[in-house]
Amino acid sequence: MSPWTNKKWVVATALFLYTWFFVMEEEGSGMGPEELEKYRTDLTEWVHDNEEELRAIQLKRRENVQKVCKKYGIDKKSNEIPKAAWDLQLVTSEWNFLKRVNWFY
């Protein structure tokens, strides 16, 4: 092939790609009012479903944290590490972290 033919192919390919990515996508990017309302409704349902699921997961985690804290005698006002917690062989930094984090639940 001559250099002139190669340039034609390069230019043709560039024009095709430009048309494909920029012109074709712009045509479908505008949603009508009905499509926007359907999209909004679907999004609202998705948020509602996931919110319920996440709340259920959070509730289980909260119950688990409270059960563990009761088991090891850890409460919000504990200044000393209870004996049951000592059996876990936690270092002071782990104890402080455990005590601080658990009460967000």
Secondary structure, DSSP 8 states (H G I E B T S, - for coil): --HHHHHHHHHHHHHHHHIIIIIHHHHHS---HHHHHHHHHHHHHHHHHHHHHHHHHHHHHHHHHHHHHHHTT--TT--S--HHHHTTT--HHHHHHHHHHHTT-
